[in-house]
Amino acid sequence: MPLPRLMAFQSRMQTLESGSRRPSTISVLRASIAQSGIRSLYAGLTASLMRQMSYSLVRLGTYEELKALFSKDGPPSTAHLILAASLAGGLGGLAGNPAGN
């Protein structure tokens, strides 16, 4: 289950009125389906997929380009690969963050 879905279930578990006992995951699922239907289990999935796809595409594409750039004079050093991975991850995060909000 993707992280946004787990966070949604956590929110539902915290806001469900169940007295002093904490509701179980099964009871939250049942309540969610009863209240909003089976489609409520997939709420937010599109935004999650868009964020993940934009993050992954930018990260992988950037990393490969930077690795090729650092490989012009032979195999890249470990430091260059770490730099390429760090920059690619940062740019992927910038690209993916707006899609997740």
C-alpha positions as CSV (number, residue, x, y, z in Angstrom):
1,M,0.0,0.0,0.0
2,P,1.6,3.3,-1.0
3,L,2.6,5.8,1.7
4,P,-0.3,8.3,1.0
5,R,-2.8,5.5,1.4
6,L,-1.2,4.5,4.7
7,M,-1.3,8.1,5.9
8,A,-5.0,8.4,4.9
9,F,-5.8,5.2,6.9
10,Q,-3.8,6.6,9.8
11,S,-5.9,9.8,9.7
12,R,-9.1,7.8,9.6
13,M,-8.0,5.6,12.5
14,Q,-7.3,8.7,14.5
15,T,-10.6,10.4,13.8
16,L,-12.9,7.4,14.0
17,E,-15.1,7.5,17.1
18,S,-14.5,4.3,18.9
19,G,-14.3,5.2,22.6
20,S,-11.0,4.6,24.3
21,R,-10.0,1.6,22.1
22,R,-7.9,2.2,19.0
23,P,-9.7,0.9,15.9
24,S,-8.1,-1.9,13.9
25,T,-7.1,-1.6,10.3
26,I,-9.9,-4.0,9.3
27,S,-12.5,-1.8,11.1
28,V,-11.1,1.3,9.4
29,L,-11.3,-0.4,6.0
30,R,-14.9,-1.5,6.7
31,A,-15.9,2.0,7.8
32,S,-14.3,3.6,4.8
33,I,-16.0,1.2,2.4
34,A,-19.4,1.7,4.2
35,Q,-19.0,5.5,4.2
36,S,-17.6,6.1,0.7
37,G,-17.7,2.9,-1.2
38,I,-14.9,0.6,-2.5
39,R,-13.4,3.4,-4.6
40,S,-12.4,5.2,-1.4
41,L,-9.6,2.7,-1.1
42,Y,-8.1,4.2,-4.3
43,A,-8.5,7.9,-3.4
44,G,-5.2,9.7,-4.1
45,L,-3.7,6.9,-6.1
46,T,-3.4,9.0,-9.3
47,A,-1.5,11.8,-7.5
48,S,0.8,9.2,-6.0
49,L,1.5,7.6,-9.3
50,M,2.1,11.0,-11.0
51,R,4.6,12.0,-8.2
52,Q,6.4,8.7,-8.4
53,M,6.6,8.7,-12.2
54,S,7.9,12.3,-12.4
55,Y,10.4,11.7,-9.6
56,S,11.7,8.5,-11.2
57,L,11.9,9.7,-14.7
58,V,13.8,12.9,-13.8
59,R,16.1,11.0,-11.4
60,L,17.0,8.2,-13.7
61,G,17.4,10.4,-16.8
62,T,19.5,12.9,-14.9
63,Y,21.7,10.3,-13.4
64,E,22.4,8.6,-16.7
65,E,23.3,11.9,-18.3
66,L,25.6,13.0,-15.5
67,K,27.3,9.6,-15.4
68,A,27.9,9.9,-19.2
69,L,29.3,13.4,-18.7
70,F,31.7,12.1,-16.0
71,S,32.7,9.1,-18.1
72,K,34.2,11.1,-21.0
73,D,37.8,10.6,-19.8
74,G,37.3,7.0,-18.6
75,P,35.3,5.3,-15.9
76,P,33.9,7.8,-13.4
77,S,35.3,7.8,-9.9
78,T,33.1,6.9,-6.9
79,A,33.0,10.5,-5.9
80,H,31.6,11.5,-9.3
81,L,29.0,8.7,-9.1
82,I,28.0,9.9,-5.6
83,L,27.7,13.5,-6.9
84,A,25.7,12.4,-9.9
85,A,23.3,10.3,-7.7
86,S,22.9,13.2,-5.2
87,L,22.2,15.7,-7.9
88,A,19.8,13.4,-9.7
89,G,17.9,12.6,-6.5
90,G,17.6,16.3,-5.6
91,L,16.3,17.2,-9.1
92,G,13.9,14.3,-9.0
93,G,12.6,15.5,-5.7
94,L,12.1,18.9,-7.0
95,A,10.2,17.5,-10.0
96,G,8.1,15.1,-8.0
97,N,7.2,17.2,-5.1
98,P,4.6,19.5,-6.8
99,A,2.8,16.4,-8.2
100,G,2.5,14.9,-4.7
101,N,0.8,17.9,-3.2
